[in-house]
C-alpha cells in the first residue's frame, strides 16, 4: 500500500524536475541569444566608428589649414574638431561596452588593433584583422563560428582600395 502512494509522488517529482530543467535550459538559451545580439550590435558600432574616424581624420588632413600648420597646431586641429571629439567620445562608450559584453578574443583583438594604431607607423589596413577576429568571436556556446574571410578581403570590403585586390 505504501508503494502505491509513492509512485504518484515520484512521478510528480520527476515531472516537476524535468519541467524546471527545461525552463532553466530555455532561459539560458534566451540569455545566450541576447548576449550574442548585443555583441553583434557592439561589434558593428565599433567598426562603423573606426571607419568614420578615418574619414574624419582624412577630412582634417585634407584641409588647407592642416597643410600650413605645424605639428603642434595640427594636434590642435584634431582636438578642436567637433566631429573628431564626438567620434572619440562614442568610441569610449563602445569600448566600455566591448569590455563588458565582448569575448576575451574580441577584447584582445581590439587591444592589438589599438596598439598598432598608436604605433610609430600606424596602419588602417589592420582593421581587416579586427573584423576577422570579431566575426570569429560571434558564436554561441553550441555553435562555434568559423570564417573564411581574410583580413585582406575585409579591408577591401571596408576601404574599396585597389591595393587589397587579388593579384
N, C-alpha and C positions, 0 to 999 in steps of 0.2 A: 503494500500500500504506500509506503513512504517513497518508493522508487517511482511510482506512477505520478506522484505530486512533483517530483524533482525534474522530470522530463520537460514539462512546460516552462518551468523556471529556467532551465538550461537553454532551451530553445529561445526564450525571450532574451536572455543574457547574450547569447551568440548573435542574435538578430540585432540587438542594440549595439553591440560591439562593431559588427560589420557596418551598420549604418553610420556610426560615429567615425569609423576609419574612412569610409567613403566620403563623408562630408569633409573631414580634415584633408584628405587627398585632393579633393576638388578645390578647396580653398587654397591649398598650396600651389596647385597648377595656375589658378587665377592670379595669385600673387606673383608667381614667376612671369606670367604673361604681362602683367602691369609693369614689372621692372624692365622687362625686355622692351616694351613700348617706350618707356621713359628713356632708356639707353639710346634707342634709335633717334628719339627727338633731340637728345643732348648731342649725340654724335653729328647729327645733321646740322644743328645750330653751330657747332664748333667749326665744321668745315666751311659753312657759309660765312662765319665770322672771319676765318682766315683769308678766304678769297676776297671778301670785302675789304679787309685791312690792306691786302696787297694792292687793290685798286685805289684805295685812299692814298697809300704811300706813293704810288705811281703818279697820281694826280698832283700831289705836293711836289714831288721831284721834277715833274714836267713844267712847273710854274716858272715864269721868268724870275721871280723873287728868289727862288731856291738856287738858280744858276748863279746869281750875283752874290749870294750870301756866303759868309764864312762858315766854317764847321760849327761854331757856337751858335751863329744865327740860324743855321739850318735846323739845329736841335730845337730852337725856339719856335721855328715854323711848324714843326711837328707838334710840339706841346701846346701851341695856341690854336691848332686846327680843331674845330668843333667836331667834325666827322671822325677824326682820329681819336679824340677824347671819348666820344660816345662808343666807338668800337672797342677801345681799351677797357672801358667800364663794363661793357657787355661781355667781353672775354673773361673778365674777372668772375662774373656771375656764372658763366658757362663752365669755367674750370672748377669752381666750387661744386657745381652740380656733378661734373665728371668725377671729382674725387669722392662724392657721396654715392653715386649710383653706378659709376663705371666699373668695369672689371679691372683686376690688377694689371692685365695685359694692356688694356686701353690707357690706363693712367701712365704706365711705363712708356708706352708708345708716344704719348703726348709729352712726357718729360724728355724723351730722346729728341723729338721734333723741336721742342723749345731750346734744348741745349745746342742743337745745330743752328737754330735761327739766331742765337746770340753769339755764335762763334765768330772769329775774325772774318771768315768768308761765308756768310750766310747764304743758303740756297733755298729758293722757293720750291725747287724740284722735290724736296723732301716731303712735301705734303702727300705725295703718292704713297710713300711708305706708311704715313699715318693713316691714310684711307684704308689701305690693305689691312693694317693691324686692327682698326676699328671694325671693319667688316668681319674679320675672323673672330672678334670678341663678341659679336652679336649671336649668341647661341643660348639655347636653354640647356638645362641640365640633361635633358633627354636627347637633344639633337645638336651635337657638335657641328659647327659650321665650318666649311672649307670654302676657299675662294681660289679661282684660277686667274684672277686679275693680278697683274704685276704692278709694281709701283710706277713703272714707265707708262703703262696703259692708263692708270689712274691719273697721272699727271697730264696725259694727252686729253683725257676727258674733262679735266678741270681747266687747263690752260689753252687748249686747242693750239698748241705750239708745234710747229713743224719739226723741231728738234726731237720730239718724242715719237715721231712716226717711225714705223719699222723701216729698216734699210734693206 
